[in-house]
Amino acid sequence: MNFELNETQSLIRDTARKFAREVVAPQARKLDREALFPKDVYPKLGELGLLGVNIPEPYGGAQAGVVSYALAMIEISAACASTAVGMAVTNMAAELINAYGTEAQKKKHVTALATGQACVGAFALSEAHAGSDAGALRTRAEKKGDRWVLNGSKQWITSGAHAGVIVVWARTSDAGNKGLSCFIVEGGTPGLIVGKAEDKMGLKGSNTVPLTFENLELPLENLLAREGDGFKLAMVALDGGRIGISAQACGVGRAALEASVRYSKERKAFGQAIGGFQALRFMMADMHTRLQAAELLCLRAATLKEKGLPFTREASMAKLFCSETSNWVCDRAVQIHGGYGYIDEFPVERYLRDARVQTIYEGTSEIQRLVIAREIFKTVST
Ligand SMILES: Cc1cc2nc3c(=O)[nH]c(=O)nc-3n(C[C@H](O)[C@H](O)[C@H](O)COP(=O)(O)OP(=O)(O)OC[C@H]3O[C@@H](n4cnc5c(N)ncnc54)[C@H](O)[C@@H]3O)c2cc1C
């Protein structure tokens, strides 16, 4: 077992940390308060290789592996969770097309995503009535001559209004999960209608929109993998995506802990810095310990994926524990800040609002427990 980072991993982490501190963090509060999408930041992340960390160099990626990706996500998330979620979905879309796309699809779409030419990517699976139960989706794709024609609506699509490349799931037959297929849709395609952005509790700098397809026509070559492979592709993409959200949770949690330590050194009560009170020191010791455990679970899942080993259970355990930990840590951080934790003069209330969705998107905590239980029941014999 090796807990040391290699040279590439250290380089990616340091690059992401520097960019996070110099560019991303200074604008995080403004993005949150004004619900601004950080459109100008993504091409810069692309230049640094952070939109395709695990994508081969010939397609514009950094070819630095999954652990490097998780490390970079932690750094960007510690600065701004909204910016980070756009980065996560772009990496996710790029990886999916890289894994299942034809050479032509990879050259065109993976390169556009990894370099930031597409601004960001989006992942359009959920529908108004089909979130956890993704297999219940109703968007349809019909083959008509040399075209696919898409009709239906998606809900909650991160970066949907700004994405140059969107992977979209649609039903191509009524054969249950085997009737789902996956398509590549470019932003601005006629028939793609972007709805009103959601006014969210947190992640306000991230754009979350419904997308409607009205007789949206695609060339046949925009089918990703084979007809009927869609459900499998969604599950594979979500396994990887859960590592990204685990890393996001670790980053936000770390920021909340660091803010708490700093504040507790400054703030005085009863004639001393509150950081001297054992009650708060123990709280911060627990926050740190849980965050370290979370990061280990996240990096273990990343390591397994990088080695090409099964990682479904580990990704779900990481997503479950990291997201629940991040929420607990951010809640503690508000407590340590007292009344000041509840107003936006200090960043911890934003961290708490941003963390809240981590136990919901890319599979709720309940869905992670279903996956983990299913995997344990497979491996333990009677
Ligand atoms: C900010 C934000 C961004 C998002 N971005 C995207 C995106 O980019 N692309 C995309 O496709 N989707 C996206 N989503 C959708 C997200 O993945 C879903 O909201 C999530 O999967 C939950 O689905 P749901 O909202 O339909 O809840 P439901 O599935 O209706 O769940 C409601 C409750 O029931 C529980 N539940 C459901 N089924 C079970 C079960 N079998 N056993 C036990 N409990 C169960 C859930 O855990 C939850 O507590 C986003 C959501 C948000 C809020």
The ligand as a MOL file (V3000), in Angstrom:
LIG
                    3D

  0  0  0     0  0            999 V3000
M  V30 BEGIN CTAB
M  V30 COUNTS 53 58 0 0 0
M  V30 BEGIN ATOM
M  V30 1 C -28.2660 20.8510 -8.1130 0
M  V30 2 C -28.5800 19.5830 -8.8350 0
M  V30 3 C -27.8380 19.2540 -9.9630 0
M  V30 4 C -28.1360 18.0830 -10.6710 0
M  V30 5 N -27.4330 17.8130 -11.8200 0
M  V30 6 C -27.8330 16.7720 -12.6100 0
M  V30 7 C -27.2310 16.5660 -13.8870 0
M  V30 8 O -26.3250 17.2820 -14.3060 0
M  V30 9 N -27.6970 15.5530 -14.6490 0
M  V30 10 C -28.6890 14.7190 -14.2490 0
M  V30 11 O -29.0570 13.8250 -14.9960 0
M  V30 12 N -29.2810 14.8800 -13.0170 0
M  V30 13 C -28.8660 15.8920 -12.2150 0
M  V30 14 N -29.4620 16.1030 -10.9740 0
M  V30 15 C -30.5400 15.1970 -10.5550 0
M  V30 16 C -30.1570 14.3050 -9.3870 0
M  V30 17 O -29.2490 13.3320 -9.7930 0
M  V30 18 C -31.4500 13.7510 -8.7910 0
M  V30 19 O -32.1020 14.8210 -8.1390 0
M  V30 20 C -31.1960 12.6250 -7.8140 0
M  V30 21 O -30.7310 11.4770 -8.4960 0
M  V30 22 C -32.4610 12.2460 -7.0170 0
M  V30 23 O -33.5330 12.0710 -7.8690 0
M  V30 24 P -34.9360 12.8060 -7.5400 0
M  V30 25 O -34.6380 14.2410 -7.3290 0
M  V30 26 O -35.8900 12.4530 -8.6280 0
M  V30 27 O -35.4010 12.1880 -6.1980 0
M  V30 28 P -36.2700 10.8450 -5.9960 0
M  V30 29 O -35.6750 9.7720 -6.8350 0
M  V30 30 O -37.6920 11.1840 -6.1970 0
M  V30 31 O -35.9950 10.5380 -4.4790 0
M  V30 32 C -36.7350 11.1540 -3.4110 0
M  V30 33 C -36.3450 10.4560 -2.1100 0
M  V30 34 O -36.6920 9.0610 -2.1930 0
M  V30 35 C -35.5410 8.2660 -1.9200 0
M  V30 36 N -35.5910 7.0450 -2.7290 0
M  V30 37 C -35.8530 6.9240 -4.0500 0
M  V30 38 N -35.7780 5.6340 -4.4260 0
M  V30 39 C -35.4780 4.9250 -3.3090 0
M  V30 40 C -35.2640 3.5450 -3.0490 0
M  V30 41 N -35.3520 2.6250 -4.0030 0
M  V30 42 N -34.9620 3.1750 -1.7790 0
M  V30 43 C -34.8580 4.1000 -0.7930 0
M  V30 44 N -35.0540 5.4290 -0.9730 0
M  V30 45 C -35.3460 5.8300 -2.2330 0
M  V30 46 C -34.3560 9.1350 -2.3150 0
M  V30 47 O -33.1680 8.7050 -1.6860 0
M  V30 48 C -34.8310 10.5080 -1.8370 0
M  V30 49 O -34.6040 10.6190 -0.4720 0
M  V30 50 C -29.1620 17.2330 -10.2240 0
M  V30 51 C -29.8840 17.5610 -9.0620 0
M  V30 52 C -29.6060 18.7190 -8.3810 0
M  V30 53 C -30.4240 19.0550 -7.1740 0
M  V30 END ATOM
M  V30 BEGIN BOND
M  V30 1 1 1 2
M  V30 2 1 2 3
M  V30 3 2 2 52
M  V30 4 2 3 4
M  V30 5 1 4 5
M  V30 6 1 4 50
M  V30 7 2 5 6
M  V30 8 1 6 7
M  V30 9 1 6 13
M  V30 10 2 7 8
M  V30 11 1 7 9
M  V30 12 1 9 10
M  V30 13 2 10 11
M  V30 14 1 10 12
M  V30 15 2 12 13
M  V30 16 1 13 14
M  V30 17 1 14 15
M  V30 18 1 14 50
M  V30 19 1 15 16
M  V30 20 1 16 17
M  V30 21 1 16 18
M  V30 22 1 18 19
M  V30 23 1 18 20
M  V30 24 1 20 21
M  V30 25 1 20 22
M  V30 26 1 22 23
M  V30 27 1 23 24
M  V30 28 2 24 25
M  V30 29 1 24 26
M  V30 30 1 24 27
M  V30 31 1 27 28
M  V30 32 2 28 29
M  V30 33 1 28 30
M  V30 34 1 28 31
M  V30 35 1 31 32
M  V30 36 1 32 33
M  V30 37 1 33 34
M  V30 38 1 33 48
M  V30 39 1 34 35
M  V30 40 1 35 36
M  V30 41 1 35 46
M  V30 42 1 36 37
M  V30 43 1 36 45
M  V30 44 2 37 38
M  V30 45 1 38 39
M  V30 46 1 39 40
M  V30 47 2 39 45
M  V30 48 1 40 41
M  V30 49 2 40 42
M  V30 50 1 42 43
M  V30 51 2 43 44
M  V30 52 1 44 45
M  V30 53 1 46 47
M  V30 54 1 46 48
M  V30 55 1 48 49
M  V30 56 2 50 51
M  V30 57 1 51 52
M  V30 58 1 52 53
M  V30 END BOND
M  V30 END CTAB
M  END
